[in-house]
Amino acid sequence: MYMQYFLGLEKYQEEPLFDPSLLVHFRERMGKEIVDEMNGIVVVKAIKESAKKEKQKTKKKNRKDQGQQPKKENDLVENKTEEINASTDKEPTAKENAPQEEQVTHQGYYILDSTIADQYIKYPTDVDLLDKSRQKSEEIIDILYVNSGLRSKPRTYKKVARTKYLDFSKRKNKTAKQVRKARKQQLSYLDRNIRAIETFLQSDNKLIEKLDKRTYRTYLVIQEIYRQQKFMHDNNVNRCDNRIVSIEQPHVRPMVRGKQGKNVEFGSKVLAGITEDGYTLIPEMEWDQYNEGNYVIAAVEDHKNKLGYYPQVVIGDRIFVSRANQLALEKLGIRLSGKSLGRKNHEKKEEEIKQLKEEQKQRVKIEGKFGQGKNGYELNKIRMRKSSTSESMVYMIFFVMNLVRYAKEVLFWPFLQTAKLPIFFLKELLPPSGFRATLQSGC
């Protein structure tokens, strides 16, 4: 009925107006490249607008200091006519012969840091993952058996495997011996099911056509999960390369961060940079674990390509401060803010130490930006299952945060200042904390 009202339909209809997966195709078609390009356009426009306003403010202040009154419209028109008449008689002015302004090559600072955009998945354990893989393999066996024409269905021991899993999962305290035993049981059941599927496919080559694209992909993922879990069980280790933690999202990897209360996170690793004006760029995003200190030069070049100039200072964590990064940034005329490597230099000036402390305090901005994304825009609950749609969603979140900042600083707040709206309207428009802040600032 909402569609009937808003879209002006003639009557109520039960058929959906569009395919539910239309938004998925939209996100997949845009991709992170297009969203990143749009984000760069918005950031460039916002920085130019803020620079214009700062120039206007400085001109007004200079006029006030000099005691000049703002010129009226009639005076401006008379001055323009006099300038036009004088320009026809005089020779070319000095402005025409003056050299053009030099282009800005370095400006402002650039804060770099990384975070994890968590996928919305259940916390994975080995036994849970094997139990779910076993259930998926049983579904595949059912599909193949119906289309095979065989009289007897191969045994899967579905009920026995499920009861053993529930007996294990309901225990409050699980010992390492019990975990190893439960993992071995689920591995044996899953191995039996995979061998049954292989016999089905070997007996008739056309049976593979009965599996749709998603089911066949699930079967391939299940085989890889069995291989990884068997390797870890046989070698008595708890890690392996390219470890799968979700059947629906096999591209997700465990990211060991070592943070308090959250030692491991599951999602993509995003390297973000925030400019001096508070707008965010994303130089790098990967699903595998990587050292963000190796991407400093790539981040600086991305800043140059989007904004047209290099930053004067790069501010980051200790992981960004390395000898290679310092030498590479020095060649580009950029200073890397961080503790100096090697022996401590006690002859350091107090001004340099003060400057370093002030620059490191600026890192709070990017931590606040991550908090804003995770608390307000669900950056820590990415619900998309495909890697491409998840990437575009992460880029869209940062794009929307930049749009909101641009709307507040460039569009919305100047409108409130120039419109001279009544106090009661401002009180209804803003939340209580925002209303108090505006009164305190003297708006």
C-alpha positions in Angstrom: 0.0 0.0 0.0 3.0 2.3 0.5 4.0 1.8 -3.1 0.5 2.5 -4.2 0.5 5.8 -2.4 4.1 7.1 -3.2 4.3 5.8 -6.8 0.7 6.7 -7.7 -0.4 3.2 -8.7 -4.1 2.9 -9.8 -4.8 0.0 -7.5 -3.2 -2.2 -4.9 -1.2 -5.1 -6.4 0.4 -8.1 -4.8 3.1 -8.6 -7.4 6.5 -7.0 -6.4 7.4 -3.9 -8.4 11.0 -5.0 -8.7 13.2 -8.0 -8.1 14.5 -8.2 -4.5 18.0 -8.8 -5.8 17.9 -5.5 -7.8 19.9 -3.6 -5.2 22.4 -6.4 -5.1 23.0 -6.1 -8.8 23.2 -2.3 -8.4 25.9 -2.6 -5.8 27.8 -5.3 -7.8 27.5 -3.2 -11.0 28.9 0.0 -9.4 31.8 -1.7 -7.7 34.3 -0.1 -5.4 36.1 1.7 -8.3 33.1 3.9 -9.3 32.2 4.7 -5.7 35.8 5.6 -5.0 35.8 7.9 -8.0 32.6 9.6 -6.8 34.1 9.9 -3.3 37.1 11.7 -4.7 35.0 14.1 -6.6 33.0 15.0 -3.5 36.1 15.5 -1.4 37.8 17.8 -4.0 34.6 19.9 -4.3 34.2 20.2 -0.5 37.9 21.2 0.0 37.6 23.9 -2.7 34.4 25.3 -1.1 35.9 25.4 2.3 39.0 27.2 0.9 36.8 29.8 -0.7 35.0 30.5 2.5 38.2 30.9 4.4 39.4 33.4 1.9 36.2 35.4 2.2 36.5 35.3 6.0 40.1 36.6 5.9 39.0 39.4 3.5 36.2 40.5 5.9 38.6 40.5 8.8 41.1 42.6 7.0 38.5 45.1 6.1 37.3 45.3 9.6 40.8 45.8 10.9 41.5 48.6 8.4 38.2 50.3 9.2 36.8 50.0 5.7 33.0 49.8 5.2 31.5 47.3 2.7 30.8 48.9 -0.6 27.2 49.4 -1.7 25.8 48.2 -5.0 25.5 51.7 -6.6 29.2 52.4 -5.8 30.2 49.1 -7.2 28.3 49.8 -10.5 29.9 53.3 -10.9 33.4 51.9 -10.2 32.9 49.2 -12.8 31.8 51.7 -15.5 34.8 53.9 -14.7 37.2 50.9 -15.0 35.7 49.9 -18.3 36.1 53.4 -19.8 39.6 53.7 -18.5 40.6 50.3 -19.8 39.7 51.3 -23.4 42.1 54.4 -23.2 45.0 52.9 -21.3 47.6 50.3 -22.3 47.4 46.7 -21.0 47.4 46.6 -17.2 49.9 44.9 -15.0 47.6 42.0 -14.2 47.7 40.9 -17.8 51.5 40.9 -17.8 51.8 39.4 -14.3 53.0 35.8 -14.1 50.4 33.1 -13.2 50.1 31.8 -9.6 52.3 28.9 -8.8 50.5 25.6 -8.4 50.3 24.0 -4.9 52.4 20.9 -4.7 52.2 20.1 -1.0 49.4 21.1 1.4 48.1 20.0 4.8 48.5 16.7 6.6 47.3 13.2 5.9 46.4 10.8 8.7 46.7 7.0 7.9 45.3 4.1 9.9 43.6 0.7 9.2 40.5 -1.0 10.5 38.5 -4.1 9.9 35.1 -3.9 8.3 33.6 -6.9 10.1 31.3 -9.3 8.1 28.0 -10.2 9.8 28.8 -13.9 10.4 28.6 -16.3 13.3 31.8 -16.7 15.3 33.4 -19.8 13.7 34.6 -22.8 15.5 36.0 -26.0 13.8 33.3 -28.3 15.1 30.5 -25.9 14.1 31.9 -25.4 10.6 32.3 -29.1 10.1 28.7 -29.8 11.3 27.3 -27.2 8.9 29.4 -28.6 6.1 28.0 -32.1 6.9 24.4 -30.8 6.7 25.1 -29.1 3.3 26.7 -32.3 2.0 23.5 -34.2 3.0 21.4 -31.8 1.1 23.5 -32.4 -2.0 23.2 -36.2 -1.6 19.4 -35.8 -1.5 19.4 -33.8 -4.8 21.6 -36.3 -6.6 19.7 -39.3 -5.2 16.3 -38.0 -6.5 17.8 -37.5 -10.0 19.9 -40.6 -10.1 17.1 -43.3 -10.2 18.9 -45.6 -7.7 16.7 -47.8 -5.5 18.8 -47.4 -2.3 20.1 -44.2 -0.9 23.7 -44.2 0.5 23.9 -44.1 4.3 24.8 -40.7 5.9 24.1 -41.4 9.6 22.4 -38.0 9.8 20.7 -38.5 13.1 23.7 -40.1 14.9 26.0 -37.3 13.7 23.5 -34.6 14.8 23.1 -36.1 18.3 26.8 -36.3 18.8 27.3 -32.7 17.8 24.5 -31.5 20.1 26.0 -33.5 23.0 29.3 -31.7 22.5 27.8 -28.2 21.9 25.6 -28.3 25.0 28.5 -28.8 27.3 29.4 -25.7 29.2 33.1 -26.4 29.6 34.9 -28.3 26.8 38.3 -29.8 27.3 40.9 -30.0 24.4 40.4 -33.8 24.4 36.7 -33.4 23.9 37.1 -30.8 21.1 39.6 -33.1 19.3 37.2 -36.1 19.6 34.2 -34.1 18.3 36.2 -32.7 15.4 37.4 -36.2 14.4 33.8 -37.5 14.5 32.5 -34.8 12.2 35.4 -35.2 9.9 34.6 -38.9 9.4 31.0 -38.2 8.7 31.9 -35.4 6.2 34.5 -37.7 4.5 31.8 -40.4 4.0 29.4 -37.9 2.5 32.0 -36.4 0.1 32.9 -39.9 -1.1 29.2 -40.7 -1.7 28.8 -37.5 -3.8 31.9 -38.4 -5.9 30.5 -41.9 -6.6 27.2 -40.3 -7.8 29.1 -37.9 -10.1 31.3 -40.6 -11.5 28.4 -43.0 -12.2 26.6 -40.4 -14.3 28.2 -37.2 -15.8 24.9 -35.5 -16.3 24.0 -35.5 -12.6 26.3 -32.5 -12.1 23.8 -30.4 -14.2 21.2 -31.0 -11.6 23.2 -28.9 -9.2 22.6 -25.2 -9.6 25.5 -22.7 -9.5 25.2 -21.9 -5.8 25.0 -25.6 -4.7 28.0 -26.6 -6.8 30.0 -23.7 -5.4 29.0 -24.9 -1.9 30.3 -28.4 -2.7 33.7 -27.0 -3.7 33.9 -24.9 -0.5 33.0 -28.0 1.6 35.8 -30.0 0.0 38.3 -27.2 0.8 37.0 -27.0 4.4 37.5 -30.7 4.8 41.0 -30.6 3.5 42.0 -27.7 5.8 40.4 -29.2 8.9 41.9 -32.6 8.2 45.4 -31.0 7.8 45.1 -29.2 11.1 43.7 -32.3 12.9 46.4 -34.6 11.6 49.3 -32.2 12.3 47.7 -31.0 15.6 47.9 -27.3 14.7 45.4 -24.5 14.9 46.2 -22.5 11.7 46.6 -23.0 7.9 46.9 -20.9 4.8 43.8 -19.2 3.4 41.6 -20.6 6.2 37.9 -20.6 5.4 35.6 -19.5 8.3 32.3 -19.3 6.5 30.7 -21.5 3.9 28.6 -18.7 2.4 31.5 -16.3 2.4 34.7 -18.3 1.7 36.6 -15.1 0.9 36.5 -13.9 4.5 39.7 -14.5 6.5 40.5 -14.3 10.2 42.4 -11.2 11.1 44.4 -11.5 14.3 44.5 -7.9 15.8 45.3 -8.6 19.4 42.8 -6.0 20.7 41.3 -6.3 24.2 38.1 -8.2 24.1 38.4 -9.0 20.4 41.5 -10.8 19.6 40.4 -12.0 16.1 38.1 -10.1 13.7 36.5 -11.5 10.5 36.3 -9.2 7.5 38.2 -7.0 5.1 41.1 -4.8 6.1 40.6 -1.2 5.1 43.4 1.3 5.0 41.9 4.8 5.3 43.3 8.3 5.2 41.8 11.5 6.6 42.7 14.9 5.2 43.1 18.1 7.1 39.5 19.1 6.3 38.2 15.9 7.9 37.3 14.0 4.6 38.2 10.3 4.3 39.9 8.5 1.4 40.4 4.8 1.0 43.8 3.9 -0.6 43.7 0.1 0.0 41.2 -2.6 0.9 42.1 -6.4 0.9 40.5 -9.6 2.3 43.9 -11.1 3.2 46.0 -9.9 6.1 48.7 -7.4 5.0 51.1 -4.9 6.6 49.7 -1.4 6.2 53.1 0.0 6.6 54.0 -1.2 3.1 51.2 0.9 1.5 52.3 4.4 2.6 53.7 5.4 -0.8 50.6 4.0 -2.5 48.4 6.0 -0.2 50.3 9.2 -0.8 50.1 8.7 -4.6 46.4 8.1 -4.3 46.1 11.4 -2.4 48.0 13.1 -5.2 45.8 11.6 -8.0 42.5 12.6 -6.3 43.3 16.0 -4.8 46.1 17.2 -7.2 48.8 17.7 -4.5 50.9 15.8 -2.0 50.4 16.3 1.8 53.1 18.1 3.7 53.1 15.6 6.6 52.0 12.0 6.9 50.8 11.1 10.4 50.4 7.4 11.4 51.0 4.7 13.9 54.4 3.2 14.7 53.9 0.6 12.0 54.1 3.3 9.3 57.4 4.6 10.6 60.2 2.7 8.8 63.5 3.6 7.2 62.2 2.8 3.7 59.1 4.9 4.1 61.1 7.9 5.5 63.6 7.8 2.6 60.8 7.4 0.0 58.7 10.3 1.4 61.8 12.5 1.7 62.3 12.2 -2.1 58.7 13.4 -2.6 59.2 16.3 -0.2 56.9 14.8 2.5 57.7 14.5 6.2 56.8 11.4 8.1 55.6 12.2 11.6 56.7 9.6 14.2 59.3 8.6 16.7 62.8 8.7 15.2 64.4 5.3 14.6 67.7 4.2 16.1 69.2 5.6 19.3 67.4 8.3 21.2 68.6 11.8 20.4 68.7 13.7 23.7 69.6 16.9 21.9 66.2 17.2 20.3 64.7 20.6 20.6 61.6 21.1 22.7 59.8 22.6 19.7 60.2 19.4 17.7 59.0 17.2 20.7 56.0 19.6 21.1 55.2 19.4 17.3 55.4 15.6 17.4 53.0 15.4 20.3 50.5 17.8 18.6 50.6 15.8 15.4 50.1 12.5 17.1 47.0 14.0 18.8 45.5 14.5 15.4 45.2 10.7 15.1 42.1 11.0 17.3 40.3 12.2 14.2 40.6 9.0 12.2 39.8 6.8 15.3 36.6 8.9 15.7 35.8 8.4 12.0 36.1 4.6 12.4 33.8 4.9 15.5 31.3 6.9 13.5 31.3 4.3 10.8 30.9 1.4 13.1 28.4 2.8 15.5 26.3 4.9 13.1 26.6 3.3 9.7 27.2 -0.4 10.6 30.7 -0.7 9.3 31.2 -3.6 11.7 28.1 -5.4 10.4 28.5 -5.8 6.6 25.6 -8.1 5.7 26.5 -8.6 2.0 27.7 -12.1 1.2 29.6 -11.5 -2.1 33.1 -10.0 -1.9 32.2 -7.4 -4.7 29.0 -6.2 -3.0 30.7 -6.1 0.4 33.6 -4.0 -1.0 31.2 -1.5 -2.7 29.2 -1.3 0.6 32.3 -0.4 2.6 33.2 2.3 0.1 29.6 3.6 0.1 29.7 4.0 3.9 32.8 6.3 3.7 31.2 8.1 0.7 28.0 8.8 2.7 30.0 10.0 5.7 31.8 12.5 3.5 28.5 13.6 2.0 27.1 14.2 5.4 30.1 16.2 6.4 29.9 18.2 3.2 26.2 18.9 3.7 26.7 20.1 7.3 29.7 22.3 6.8 29.2 23.7 3.3 25.4 23.6 2.7 23.4 23.3 5.9 25.3 25.2 8.5 26.0 28.4 6.4 22.3 28.4 5.5 21.3 28.5 9.2 23.8 31.3 9.8 22.6 33.5 6.9 18.8 32.7 7.1 18.5 34.1 10.7 15.9 31.5 11.7 13.9 31.9 14.8 15.2 30.2 18.0 12.1 28.0 18.4 12.6 26.6 14.9 16.3 25.9 15.6 15.4 24.2 18.8 13.0 21.9 17.1 15.4 21.2 14.2 18.5 20.3 16.3 18.8 17.8 19.2 19.2 19.2 22.7 23.0 18.8 22.7 23.3 20.4 19.3 21.0 23.3 20.3 23.1 24.0 23.4 26.3 23.9 21.4 24.9 26.4 18.9 23.9 28.8 21.6 27.3 28.5 23.3 29.1 29.2 20.0 27.1 32.5 19.6 25.1 31.6 16.5 
